[in-house]
Amino acid sequence: MKRFTPESSRPEYPPKNGFQETWRRFKRNLNKRLGRPATADVGTIARVIKQLRVNTENVLRQDVSNVVISRPMLPGFSEEDLADAVEYVGIRSQKQYSYYGDVSETSAAFAAAGYGLCKNYTRLRECEMEEPTFPHHHILAVSYTRQTLSITLTWLQDALESREIIAVVNWELGSNALQRRPPELYWAEVHQAIRDVAVRSTYPLTVLLIMGEDASNKAFLDVVREVVGEFQGYPWLSPHDSMSTAQGPKKEDFLYHVAKGSSIFAKRWQATPWDCVEPSRCQEARKDRVDYEVEL
């Protein structure tokens, strides 16, 4: 994953060399026809998804055939590689009727916090009229895991249409680094890393999203509070008030935040058609079907 981190790893679009692009696509398609992963990277991603699928099926005790996968903000981690990996594992990526892109972690966390979602998602026309009325939010998203500290500055209106301004992934500031570095120095660097991204916003930051399996660490949350305190006058918000509850945040609030958002998308997309907008009579006909159900 480290190779996907530098901005220089981002795939060229449009490709400058037409012949090289044709040759690249030919090799990918040939590998797929032969039943192999499209590339070595796709094979690695597929193994991770396959293991996640097995673990999920063991817990749910049912097959998983349709998924919504949220993609981490890594410049070199392309939508094409993710799609090919999902296809190689033998599952289908769920799509929304009017959106063909993938889902970013920030979008999923934004939806989990209750932002950017229309009230009645089965009434597509009403949804399309409601979405332009959503407020624009300027967001600082911080993900803290054992391996990385990731900070993303973005803005969103609809939960899906994420427009990243800057995304930084630091492999030296994950929580594991605390075992080999002086705590005072480590937390000072975490503070500076978050602040360096926050100050790049040209608008008041309106939403703070916190994610990751170690984001409930008290020292980490104290650092985030310190950074937020430097931006007094900005109407900062925290999803579910998880930063200010008397009992303190629960680990699950952060650990499953992205997964919760992805499941919200999955539920909504399974209840609406893909690549079309139905007339009202289809909704009435659907109500008459006793065998219709939405799988989570």
GUNU-595060 format. One line per 8 residues: their letters; for each residue x, y, z of C-alpha. Coordinates in steps of 0.5 Angstrom, whole numbers. Example, Ala and Ser with C-alpha at 12.3 -4.5 7.8 and 13.67 -1.06 7.14 Angstrom:
BEGIN
as> 25 -9 16; 27 -2 14 $
# end
This chain:
BEGIN
mkrftpes> 0 0 0; 6 5 1; 7 5 -6; 0 8 -7; 2 14 -3; 6 19 -7; 2 23 -11; 7 21 -17 $
srpeyppk> 4 14 -16; -3 17 -19; -5 14 -26; -4 19 -32; -11 21 -34; -11 22 -40; -5 18 -42; 0 21 -46 $
ngfqetwr> 3 15 -50; -3 12 -53; 1 6 -55; 3 4 -48; -4 5 -46; -7 0 -51; -1 -5 -49; -3 -4 -42 $
rfkrnlnk> -10 -5 -43; -9 -11 -47; -5 -15 -42; -10 -13 -37; -15 -16 -41; -11 -22 -43; -10 -24 -36; -17 -23 -34 $
rlgrpata> -19 -28 -40; -14 -33 -37; -17 -33 -30; -11 -29 -27; -11 -22 -24; -11 -16 -28; -4 -14 -25; 0 -16 -19 $
dvgtiarv> -3 -11 -15; -10 -13 -17; -8 -20 -14; -6 -17 -8; -12 -13 -7; -17 -19 -9; -13 -23 -3; -15 -18 2 $
ikqlrvnt> -22 -17 -1; -23 -25 -1; -21 -25 6; -26 -20 9; -31 -23 5; -30 -30 8; -30 -27 15; -36 -23 14 $
envlrqdv> -40 -29 11; -37 -33 17; -40 -28 22; -47 -27 18; -47 -34 16; -50 -32 9; -47 -31 2; -44 -24 1 $
snvvisrp> -45 -23 -7; -46 -15 -7; -42 -10 -4; -40 -3 -3; -33 -2 -2; -30 5 1; -23 6 -2; -18 10 2 $
mlpgfsee> -15 16 0; -9 13 -4; -7 17 -10; -4 11 -13; -10 6 -11; -14 7 -18; -22 5 -19; -20 1 -24 $
dladavey> -15 -4 -20; -21 -4 -14; -26 -6 -20; -22 -11 -23; -20 -14 -16; -28 -14 -14; -29 -18 -20; -23 -23 -19 $
vgirsqkq> -26 -25 -12; -33 -26 -16; -37 -21 -13; -41 -15 -15; -40 -8 -14; -47 -5 -12; -48 1 -16; -53 7 -15 $
ysyygdvs> -58 9 -21; -54 16 -22; -47 15 -20; -42 10 -23; -36 12 -19; -33 9 -13; -34 11 -6; -29 14 -2 $
etsaafaa> -28 13 6; -29 20 7; -36 20 3; -38 14 7; -36 17 14; -40 23 12; -46 19 10; -45 15 17 $
agyglckn> -46 22 21; -52 23 17; -50 28 12; -52 29 5; -57 24 5; -64 25 2; -70 23 7; -74 18 2 $
ytrlrece> -69 15 -2; -74 10 -6; -77 17 -9; -72 18 -14; -75 25 -17; -76 28 -10; -69 26 -8; -66 29 -14 $
meeptfph> -70 35 -13; -67 35 -5; -60 34 -6; -58 41 -9; -61 44 -3; -56 41 2; -51 45 5; -44 45 3 $
hhilavsy> -39 42 8; -32 44 8; -29 38 12; -23 35 15; -23 28 16; -17 24 20; -16 17 20; -12 14 26 $
trqtlsit> -10 7 25; -4 2 27; 0 4 21; -2 11 19; -5 18 20; -9 20 14; -11 27 14; -16 29 8 $
ltwlqdal> -19 36 7; -25 36 2; -32 39 1; -38 35 0; -46 37 -1; -49 30 -3; -45 25 1; -43 21 -6 $
esreiiav> -40 27 -9; -33 28 -5; -28 33 -8; -22 32 -5; -17 38 -4; -11 35 -1; -10 28 2; -4 26 6 $
vnwelgsn> -2 19 8; 3 19 13; 6 12 15; 11 14 20; 5 17 25; 1 11 26; 0 9 33; 5 3 32 $
alqrrppe> 10 9 32; 9 10 39; 13 4 41; 19 7 38; 19 14 39; 19 19 45; 11 21 46; 12 28 47 $
lywaevhq> 16 28 40; 11 24 37; 5 27 39; 8 34 37; 9 31 30; 2 29 30; -1 36 32; 3 39 26 $
airdvavr> 1 34 21; -6 35 22; -5 43 23; -1 43 16; -7 40 13; -13 44 16; -10 51 15; -10 50 7 $
stypltvl> -18 50 8; -20 57 4; -27 57 8; -29 55 15; -29 48 16; -36 46 18; -35 38 19; -30 34 23 $
limgedas> -30 27 21; -25 22 26; -24 15 23; -20 9 25; -19 3 30; -14 7 34; -18 14 34; -21 13 41 $
nkafldvv> -14 14 44; -15 19 49; -8 22 47; -10 23 40; -17 26 41; -13 31 46; -9 33 40; -15 34 35 $
revvgefq> -18 38 40; -12 42 41; -12 43 33; -19 45 33; -18 50 39; -13 54 34; -19 55 29; -24 59 34 $
gypwlsph> -29 62 30; -30 56 26; -37 53 27; -33 46 28; -38 40 28; -37 33 31; -41 27 28; -45 24 34 $
dsmstaqg> -42 29 39; -37 24 40; -32 29 42; -36 32 47; -40 26 51; -39 26 58; -37 18 58; -32 19 52 $
pkkedfly> -32 16 45; -33 9 44; -28 5 40; -34 3 36; -36 10 34; -29 11 30; -28 3 28; -34 2 24 $
hvakgssi> -36 9 22; -34 8 15; -37 1 15; -43 4 17; -43 9 12; -42 4 6; -48 -1 9; -52 6 9 $
fakrwqat> -51 6 1; -52 -1 0; -58 -1 3; -61 5 -1; -58 2 -7; -61 -4 -7; -68 -1 -6; -67 3 -12 $
pwdcveps> -66 1 -20; -59 2 -23; -58 6 -29; -65 8 -30; -71 12 -26; -77 8 -26; -84 11 -27; -89 11 -21 $
rcqearkd> -92 5 -23; -86 1 -22; -86 3 -14; -93 1 -14; -92 -6 -17; -86 -7 -12; -91 -6 -6; -95 -12 -9 $
rvdyevel> -89 -17 -9; -89 -21 -3; -82 -24 -4; -78 -17 -4; -73 -16 1; -67 -12 2; -61 -15 4; -56 -12 9 $
# end
